[in-house]
């Protein structure tokens, strides 16, 4: 603070300490404001956490009715995955197929007796028909390792190069009888192994391809050849009938349950945490911020009702419990199942799987995945809608808390400015007091000196 501060030099008083004590008393109301700030910040944070979990629940609920969740799939199996693997890439004709593999596709390979170059020169790689493919410039004295490095560094050669006991060995990057190549400038060719096509039969029909990965022999299926069959042996391939992807649907149901339970856990913890009576610290004032909150209690109640309610207009499978989704038993013998009491969900995967096997369309209708039929997902969306998202109840409460924090900050700024003014006033008053006392002492000293001189 600018200005003269004599700090009791004349009066002998510790004016700085006195001012500090006076200001401490003046600032007492600030503690209440900062406690309000802590409580409001905590309330905002808890509401934001619940809002985030509610958004995750909405996403999981929407996935239950998503058309992507209900895309048909088919099982595909190979009788011997060591020789043949099979992958579904689209809709495939259901049924069984007998596959025999008589030849695997191989890449052309050539070996050259490498001699270190006597002069600069190119190593030319040609296509099977003799047309140029790539030219590798090499310097005089280039070794087989130099050639290997240069060939492998080029993106145009379409061959792999290796040093085998001082010989240059090249192998085509592609397979089949079209993978041939020739080389000039690499020394004498000492061996060549021609590339071969893959050959197999499917239910007696001959198939020949240049690669071991065959995508067009069976519609919607990719065959990967790994080994040859012997004699008249065949490998059985089975393509199942189209149907819902049970694993995907189960995963979506579990994701919904996980998101739901996370929201219930967080909300229930906030509702059950009790306040600290007469709290005087920031930590204590933040406890129980949402204790018994009626809005959040109502949210959990509405969710629990929606979970257990049957879906109007459906027959057979009408509620989530029919799919194995429930809170479970509240009591198991003499033990209370607290998760069930709190309303958390569990999934009986065996029951859901059985329902998908016996009535897949009914499961789809119930969960809301059939266009034109409202199921659970649509009903639950109607419950979530007023709460979640911009303008929803939680968003409005978070916005209100944000405004409260802004107002509290303004109050603190105003209070602190007033305290600065008050402290300056006290310092000015005590400085004036010290100045007056100093003047009084000066006058007294002068008067005493005058009286003394008159007496003399």
C-alpha positions in Angstrom: 0.0 0.0 0.0 1.5 3.4 -1.0 1.9 6.2 1.5 3.7 6.8 4.8 3.4 4.1 7.4 5.1 5.0 10.7 4.2 1.7 12.3 4.1 3.0 15.9 7.5 4.7 15.8 6.1 7.6 17.9 3.2 6.0 19.9 5.1 2.7 20.5 2.0 0.8 19.3 2.4 -2.2 16.8 0.1 -0.6 14.4 0.8 -3.2 11.6 -0.4 -6.0 14.0 -3.4 -4.0 15.0 -4.4 -3.4 11.4 -3.9 -7.1 10.6 -6.2 -8.1 13.5 -8.8 -5.5 12.4 -8.7 -6.8 8.8 -9.0 -10.4 10.0 -12.3 -9.5 11.7 -13.4 -7.5 8.7 -12.7 -10.5 6.4 -14.7 -13.0 8.4 -17.7 -13.0 6.0 -15.3 -14.0 3.2 -15.1 -17.5 4.6 -18.8 -18.0 4.1 -18.5 -16.9 0.5 -15.5 -19.2 -0.3 -17.4 -22.1 1.4 -20.4 -21.4 -0.9 -17.9 -21.4 -3.8 -16.5 -24.8 -2.8 -19.9 -26.4 -2.4 -21.1 -25.0 -5.8 -18.0 -26.1 -7.6 -18.5 -29.6 -6.2 -22.1 -29.7 -7.1 -21.2 -28.6 -10.7 -18.5 -31.3 -10.9 -20.8 -34.1 -9.8 -23.6 -33.0 -12.1 -21.1 -32.9 -15.0 -20.0 -36.4 -14.2 -23.6 -37.7 -14.1 -24.2 -35.9 -17.4 -21.2 -37.5 -19.0 -22.4 -41.0 -17.9 -25.9 -40.2 -19.0 -24.6 -39.4 -22.5 -22.7 -42.7 -22.6 -25.9 -44.4 -21.6 -27.8 -42.7 -24.4 -25.1 -43.9 -26.9 -25.3 -47.4 -25.6 -29.1 -47.3 -25.8 -29.1 -46.0 -29.4 -26.8 -48.9 -30.3 -29.5 -51.4 -29.4 -31.7 -50.1 -32.2 -28.9 -49.4 -34.7 -29.3 -51.2 -38.0 -25.5 -52.0 -37.8 -26.2 -54.0 -34.7 -28.7 -56.1 -36.5 -26.8 -56.9 -39.7 -27.0 -60.6 -40.6 -23.9 -62.7 -40.3 -23.0 -66.3 -41.2 -20.7 -68.8 -39.6 -17.9 -70.2 -41.8 -15.8 -73.1 -40.8 -12.9 -75.1 -42.3 -12.4 -78.7 -41.5 -8.6 -78.3 -41.4 -7.4 -74.8 -40.6 -3.8 -75.9 -41.0 -4.3 -76.3 -44.7 -7.3 -73.9 -45.4 -8.7 -71.0 -43.6 -12.0 -69.3 -44.6 -13.2 -65.8 -44.0 -16.7 -64.4 -44.7 -16.6 -61.1 -46.6 -20.3 -60.8 -47.4 -23.4 -62.8 -48.0 -22.5 -66.4 -48.9 -24.5 -69.3 -50.2 -25.2 -71.6 -47.2 -24.1 -75.2 -47.4 -21.2 -77.6 -47.3 -18.3 -77.7 -49.7 -15.5 -80.3 -50.3 -12.2 -78.7 -51.1 -9.0 -80.5 -52.3 -5.8 -78.5 -52.8 -3.4 -80.0 -55.3 -1.0 -77.1 -55.7 -0.1 -74.0 -53.8 0.8 -70.8 -55.6 4.6 -70.1 -55.5 6.8 -67.2 -56.6 9.4 -67.4 -59.3 12.9 -67.6 -57.9 16.4 -67.3 -59.6 20.0 -67.6 -58.4 22.9 -65.7 -59.9 26.7 -66.3 -59.5 27.6 -62.8 -58.4 31.0 -61.3 -59.3 32.0 -58.0 -57.9 31.7 -55.3 -60.6 34.8 -54.3 -62.5 33.2 -51.1 -63.6 30.1 -48.9 -63.1 27.0 -50.4 -64.6 23.3 -51.0 -64.3 21.6 -54.2 -63.1 18.5 -54.6 -65.3 15.4 -56.4 -64.1 13.0 -57.4 -66.9 9.4 -58.6 -66.9 8.5 -62.1 -68.0 8.0 -60.9 -71.6 11.4 -59.2 -71.7 10.1 -55.6 -71.3 12.1 -53.4 -68.9 10.9 -53.2 -65.3 13.7 -51.5 -63.3 17.3 -50.4 -63.6 19.6 -50.5 -60.5 22.8 -48.3 -60.9 25.8 -50.0 -59.2 29.4 -48.7 -58.8 32.6 -50.5 -59.7 33.5 -52.9 -57.0 29.9 -53.4 -55.9 29.5 -56.5 -53.8 26.6 -58.9 -53.6 25.5 -57.1 -50.4 25.6 -53.8 -52.2 23.4 -55.2 -54.9 21.0 -56.7 -52.4 20.6 -53.4 -50.6 20.1 -51.4 -53.8 17.5 -53.9 -55.1 15.5 -54.0 -51.9 15.6 -50.2 -51.6 13.9 -49.8 -55.0 10.1 -49.7 -55.2 10.0 -50.7 -58.9 11.8 -54.1 -58.9 8.9 -56.2 -57.6 11.4 -58.8 -56.3 13.1 -59.5 -53.0 16.9 -59.9 -53.0 19.0 -61.9 -50.5 22.7 -63.0 -50.3 22.9 -66.8 -50.1 26.5 -67.9 -49.6 27.7 -65.2 -51.9 25.1 -65.8 -54.6 22.4 -63.2 -55.5 19.0 -64.8 -55.0 15.9 -63.0 -56.3 12.3 -64.0 -55.6 9.2 -62.4 -57.1 7.0 -60.5 -54.7 3.9 -61.9 -56.4 3.0 -65.6 -56.9 1.8 -67.6 -59.9 2.9 -68.4 -63.3 2.8 -64.7 -64.2 5.5 -63.8 -61.6 8.4 -64.5 -63.9 11.3 -62.1 -64.5 14.8 -62.0 -65.9 18.0 -60.1 -65.0 21.1 -58.8 -66.8 24.2 -57.6 -65.1 23.9 -60.0 -62.1 26.3 -62.7 -63.3 25.5 -66.1 -64.6 22.1 -67.7 -63.7 22.7 -71.0 -61.9 19.1 -71.9 -60.9 15.6 -70.9 -61.7 12.4 -72.2 -60.1 9.2 -71.2 -62.0 6.3 -69.6 -60.3 3.2 -71.8 -60.0 -0.5 -71.1 -59.8 -2.7 -72.4 -56.9 -4.8 -75.4 -58.0 -7.8 -76.8 -56.1 -11.2 -78.3 -56.6 -14.5 -77.2 -54.9 -17.1 -79.9 -55.1 -15.2 -81.3 -58.0 -15.0 -78.0 -60.0 -11.4 -77.1 -60.8 -10.2 -73.6 -59.7 -6.8 -72.2 -60.7 -5.5 -68.8 -59.4 -2.1 -67.0 -59.2 -2.4 -66.4 -55.5 -3.1 -68.5 -52.4 -5.7 -66.0 -51.2 -8.7 -66.6 -53.4 -11.7 -64.2 -53.2 -13.8 -65.2 -56.2 -14.2 -69.0 -56.0 -17.1 -68.9 -53.5 -19.3 -65.7 -53.3 -18.9 -63.8 -50.0 -16.0 -66.0 -48.9 -12.2 -65.7 -49.0 -10.2 -68.9 -49.0 -6.6 -68.9 -47.9 -4.6 -71.9 -48.9 -1.8 -73.1 -46.5 -1.1 -76.7 -47.5 -1.9 -79.4 -50.0 -4.3 -82.2 -49.3 -3.1 -85.8 -50.0 -4.6 -88.2 -52.5 -8.3 -88.1 -52.6 -8.7 -86.4 -49.2 -10.8 -83.2 -49.1 -11.3 -80.4 -46.5 -14.9 -79.7 -45.5 -16.0 -76.1 -45.6 -19.3 -75.1 -44.0 -21.2 -71.9 -44.6 -24.0 -71.3 -42.1 -27.4 -69.8 -42.8 -27.8 -66.0 -42.4 -28.9 -64.7 -39.0 -28.3 -62.1 -36.4 -24.8 -61.7 -35.0 -25.3 -63.1 -31.5 -21.9 -62.0 -30.3 -22.4 -58.4 -31.5 -25.9 -58.2 -30.0 -24.7 -59.6 -26.7 -21.8 -57.1 -26.6 -24.2 -54.2 -27.3 -26.5 -55.4 -24.5 -23.6 -55.7 -22.1 -22.4 -52.2 -23.1 -25.8 -50.8 -22.2 -25.8 -52.6 -18.9 -22.2 -51.3 -18.1 -23.2 -47.7 -19.0 -26.4 -48.0 -17.0 -24.7 -49.4 -13.9 -22.0 -46.8 -14.0 -24.6 -44.1 -13.9 -26.5 -45.8 -11.1 -23.4 -46.2 -9.1 -22.3 -42.6 -9.4 -25.7 -41.2 -8.8 -26.5 -43.4 -5.8 -23.1 -42.5 -4.2 -24.0 -38.8 -4.6 -27.4 -39.3 -3.1 -26.3 -41.3 -0.1 -23.3 -39.2 0.9 -24.4 -37.2 3.9 -23.6 -33.6 4.7 -21.2 -32.6 7.5 -23.2 -30.5 10.0 -21.6 -27.1 10.7 -18.9 -27.6 8.1 -16.2 -25.1 8.3 -13.7 -26.4 5.8 -13.8 -26.8 2.0 -13.5 -30.6 2.3 -16.4 -30.9 4.7 -18.6 -28.4 2.9 -18.3 -30.5 -0.3 -19.5 -33.6 1.3 -23.2 -34.5 0.7 -23.6 -31.8 -2.0 -26.3 -33.8 -3.7 -27.5 -35.8 -0.6 -31.1 -36.8 -1.2 -31.4 -34.7 -4.4 -35.0 -35.1 -5.5 -34.2 -34.6 -9.2 -31.6 -37.3 -9.3 -33.8 -39.7 -7.2 -36.6 -39.1 -9.6 -34.3 -39.9 -12.5 -33.3 -43.3 -11.0 -36.9 -44.1 -10.3 -38.0 -43.4 -13.9 -35.1 -45.5 -15.2 -35.9 -48.4 -13.0 -39.5 -48.3 -14.1 -38.6 -48.2 -17.8 -36.2 -51.2 -17.4 -38.9 -53.4 -15.8 -41.9 -52.3 -17.8 -43.2 -54.5 -20.6 -43.2 -53.0 -24.1 -46.7 -52.2 -25.4 -47.9 -54.0 -28.5 -45.5 -56.9 -28.3 -46.2 -60.6 -27.7 -44.0 -63.4 -26.6 -40.9 -61.4 -25.7 -42.2 -58.3 -24.0 -39.6 -57.1 -21.4 -35.9 -57.0 -20.9 -36.3 -59.8 -18.2 -37.3 -62.1 -21.1 -33.8 -61.6 -22.5 -32.0 -62.1 -19.2 -31.5 -58.4 -18.4 -32.7 -57.6 -14.9 -31.6 -56.4 -11.5 -31.4 -60.0 -10.2 -32.7 -61.2 -6.9 -32.6 -58.8 -4.0 -31.9 -61.6 -1.6 -29.7 -64.7 -2.1 -30.5 -66.9 0.9 -29.7 -64.8 4.0 -27.5 -62.3 2.1 -28.9 -59.0 0.7 -27.8 -58.3 -2.9 -27.1 -54.6 -2.6 -26.5 -54.2 -6.3 -30.0 -55.5 -6.9 -31.4 -53.2 -4.2 -29.6 -50.2 -5.9 -31.1 -51.2 -9.2 -28.0 -52.3 -11.1 -28.5 -54.7 -14.0 -27.1 -58.1 -14.8 -27.1 -60.1 -18.0 -27.9 -63.8 -18.3 -26.0 -64.5 -21.5 -27.4 -68.0 -21.8 -30.9 -66.7 -21.7 -30.2 -64.0 -24.3 -28.5 -66.6 -26.5 -31.4 -69.0 -26.3 -33.9 -66.2 -27.1 -31.8 -65.2 -30.2 -31.8 -68.9 -31.3 -35.5 -69.5 -30.8 -37.0 -66.1 -31.7 -34.4 -63.7 -33.3 -37.1 -61.4 -34.7 -38.8 -61.1 -31.4 -35.5 -60.1 -29.7 -35.0 -57.5 -32.5 -38.5 -56.1 -32.0 -38.1 -56.0 -28.2 -34.8 -54.1 -28.3 -36.1 -51.7 -30.9 -34.0 -52.8 -33.9 -36.9 -53.4 -36.3 -37.8 -50.3 -38.3 -41.4 -49.2 -37.8 -41.7 -51.0 -34.5 -41.0 -49.2 -31.2 -39.2 -51.3 -28.7 -37.3 -50.8 -25.5 -34.6 -48.5 -27.0 -37.3 -46.1 -28.2 -39.1 -46.2 -24.9 -35.9 -45.6 -22.9 -34.9 -42.7 -25.3 -38.1 -41.0 -24.3 -37.1 -41.2 -20.6 -33.6 -40.0 -21.3 -34.5 -37.1 -23.6 -35.7 -34.5 -21.0 -32.6 -35.1 -18.9 -29.7 -35.4 -21.4 -28.2 -33.0 -23.9 -28.3 -29.3 -24.5 -31.2 -27.7 -22.8 -32.0 -30.9 -20.8 -32.6 -30.8 -17.0 -29.0 -31.7 -16.2 -27.6 -29.2 -18.6 -29.8 -26.5 -17.1 -28.6 -27.4 -13.6 -25.0 -27.3 -14.7 -25.6 -23.9 -16.4 -27.2 -22.6 -13.2 -24.2 -23.8 -11.2 -21.9 -22.0 -13.6 -23.8 -18.8 -13.2 -23.8 -19.2 -9.4 -20.0 -19.5 -9.6 -19.7 -16.4 -11.7 -21.9 -14.5 -9.2 -19.8 -15.8 -6.3 -16.6 -14.7 -8.0 -18.1 -11.2 -8.5 -19.0 -11.1 -4.8 -15.5 -12.1 -3.9 -14.0 -9.5 -6.2 -16.3 -6.8 -4.7 -15.5 -8.0 -1.2 -11.8 -8.0 -1.7 -11.9 -4.5 -3.3 -13.8 -3.3 -0.2 -11.2 -4.9 2.1 -8.4 -3.2 0.2 -10.1 0.1 0.7 -10.8 -0.6 4.3 -7.1 -1.6 4.9 -5.9 1.6 3.2 -8.3 3.6 5.5 -6.9 2.0 8.6 -3.3 2.6 7.5 -4.2 6.2 6.7 -5.8 6.7 10.1 -2.9 5.2 12.1 -0.4 7.1 10.0 -2.3 10.3 10.8 -2.3 9.4 14.5 1.5 8.8 14.4 2.0 12.1 12.5 -0.2 14.0 15.0 1.7 12.5 18.0 5.0 13.3 16.3 3.9 17.0 15.9 2.7 17.1 19.5 6.0 15.8 20.7 7.9 18.3 18.6 5.7 21.2 20.0 6.2 19.9 23.5 10.0 19.7 23.1 10.1 23.2 21.7 7.9 24.5 24.5 10.1 22.9 27.1 13.1 24.3 25.5 11.6 27.8 25.5 10.5 27.6 29.2 14.0 26.4 30.1 15.6 29.3 28.3 13.2 31.8 30.0 14.1 30.4 33.4 17.7 30.8 32.7 
